[in-house]
Amino acid sequence: MRASRLISLLLLLQTRGSMTAGELARELEVSERTVYRDVLALSAAGVPVYADRGRAGGYRLLGGYRTRLTGLTRDEAEALFLAGLPGPAGDMGLTDAVAAAELKVLAALPPALRDAPARAGQRFHLDVPGWFRETAPPPRLAELARAVWADRVVELRYRRGEREVTRRVQPYGLVLKSGVWYLVGRVGDDARTYRVDRVTGVEVGEEHFDRDEGFDLAGHWREQAGAFLRTMLRAEVAVRLSPAGLRQLRHLVDAPFVYDEVVAAAGAPDGQGWVVARLPVESVQVAYHQLLGLGPEVEVLGPPELRRLFVEAADRLSVLYR
């Protein structure tokens, strides 16, 4: 445990230049006293750790000291190469950079771990796009990725329905969801999301923008994705579900939170184990196609329009199978 912490401390100083004892303690989740002891241990082992005293002081490594990755375990080494799965990086035009980085990591590994990329490649493969989707990346993705890395303002031409609009965007990040790339950026004070495959033109200017360092891309995406799914669920249906129907419902609803909420709000089971529940849906027609897959494991209670559709479907099925 301590050996792993010492390596982490060394790599933090190597990557960040100078850090105070308090900053190191927060990163390593230990006390400052433990940091002092660990720095002494590194010094005793010959690592040139220097302490700058005073208000702006901290610990740093002397003389551009660099360490080789000899402290990695096998699991850590293989995880590094899993992180470099080539599909998304290649889509963004980073194939050469990823390959060069992997070569440098490989050269730094001890001989016993140099089979890590081969082991990872034999055991895991990431196929990002959904079924029946085109696998080619959007044409403007690489340009947008470069703008994201460089914090450069871009002018987007974007297809919205039948018309094309132009927006001046500060590109904050790219998100890959179910094989579809999205750009998250700021327009004025608003954070907006654009499907990259609908971007028809990109002009990357010389102007840089000051990134809000407090912006959490992953958190923003989770919040926006959940809000978007909820705005789609504009209707509600009442159903009676058998135990099997309730289990199968999980695989039919589009948003996972819908199933959890339905189960939490469902009434007590009757004598046959059936429960009455209310299900938020996009529309009556969408609910019809979704619930029809449950067959005799669901009874639609309302609205009347949806119940009539099921009565008609049952009549037609009865004629077919009579």
Secondary structure, 3 states (H helix, E strand, C coil): CHHHHHHHHHHHHHHHCEECHHHHHHHHCCCHHHHHHHHHHHHHCCCCEEEECCCCCEEEECCCCCCCCCCCCHHHHHHHHHCCCHHHHHHCCCHHHHHHHHHHHHHHCCHHHCCHHHHHHHHCCCCCCCCCCCCCCCCCHHHHHHHHHHCEEEEEEEEECCEEEEEEEEEEEEEEECCEEEEEEEECCEEEEEEHHHEEEEEEEEEECCCCCCCCHHHHHHHHHHHHHHHHCCEEEEEEECHHHHHHHCCCCCCHHHHHHHHHHCCCCCCCCCEEEEEEECCHHHHHHHHHCCHHHEEEEECHHHHHHHHHHHHHHHHHHC
